[in-house]
Amino acid sequence: MAIIIKKVSSQKELKTFIRFNYELYKNNPYSVPDLYDDMVNTFSPQKNAAFEFCEADYFLAYEGDKVVGRVAAIINKRANSTWNKKEVRFGWIDFVDNPEVSAALLRQVEDWGRQRGMETVVGPLGFTDMDAEGMLVEGFDQLSTMATIYNYPYYPQHMERLGFEKEADWVEFKLTVPDALPEKFKRISEIILQKYKLKIVKPTKKTIREKNYGQRIFELINESYAPLYGFSKMTQGQIDQYVKMYLPLLDLRMVTLVENEAEELVAVGISMASMSEALQKAKGRLLPFGWFHLLKALYWRRSKTLDLLLVGVKPEYQSKGVNALLFYDLVPIYQQLGFEYGESNPELEENKKVQSQWSAFESVIHKRRRAFKKDIVPAE
């Protein structure tokens, strides 16, 4: 039976688009579902500030009356301008193990991009770096996180069969929380504090409001992440959105800031208890009982694993050991709270500056994910 691709054009079809992932992975022990309401907001031009500079359409693949795949086609005009490229992104791609389905979905993205003057298809990527990115190519037997994509092992096989090539790889580390910080690590941290006249700051709800730390954190992320693959600086609308979305969820004990003597923010480390198992129990829904599983994971019965969500260091302080100060402060807190392991966010494989910060910990690369690319054939 022929594969038919249909553009999502109603709220009912958007619901089908979102729920397809839940159905495809409902019996998978490693996949972590997104919250349905978060996905509705992500795909809504009225709710997602990224639409200030992004264009997107969503597509479903049908075999008869059955949905067998989905994909988003996205143009991030800000990233294209920053990196002088003409790329169309594919994101939120899922499909059954049928080569005709994956081929039809990616052909649709290619055609959509060609009509808009694009020259290359890349992905999986989201609207921005704040979305999950990269197709899993190693670590299929590892529990996913709320900030990353899980996919079946056949996905990258389909990509290669369709002529897509590696564009970028990210690696993820599993870290063991040490029983005690090595004395050498402590001494070095204390020397760095004195040498650069820095201080460690623990934010509170009051100081976040009074010192505008939410805004300043994302401004630092903009500055520190600017050289990274595909990054486009967050607009004020995005910063406002993320401050509102994320800061209320954080246990501020697990947020560490570093300031210089002029009280400029030079480093930030944000972590939180893993929500993976709670999100699996919630099955993508806050109601009727999903909220209970999430609150329990945040406050009452934490996982033994924590997620290292964001680490950012001001460019002129990079390679000076300043990121060690974050863990000089955070590791004793992890110990007090009973964490045994940490999960890094995806890190570009060539980003040795970031990866060097794990040298003080027992660590292993346990996942790898990839962005693929393919040139668009011009229309005849």
Secondary structure, 3 states (H helix, E strand, C coil): CCEEEEECCCHHHHHHHHHHHHHHCCCCCCCCCCCHHHHHHHCCCCCCHHHHCEEEEEEEEEECCEEEEEEEEEEEHHHHHHHCCCEEEEEEEEECCCHHHHHHHHHHHHHHHHHCCCCEEEECCCCCCCCCCCEEEECCCCCCCCCCCCCCCHHHHHHHHCCCEEEEEEEEEEEECCCCCCHHHHHHHHHHHHHCCCEEECCCHHHHHHCCHHHHHHHHHHHHHCCCCCCCCCCHHHHHHHHHHHHHHCCHHHEEEEECCCCCEEEEEEEEECCHHHHHHHCCCCCCCHHHHHHHHHHHCCCCEEEEEEEEECHHHCCCCCHHHHHHHHHHHHHHHCCCEEEECCEECCCHHHHHHHHHCEEEEEEEEEEEEEECCCCC
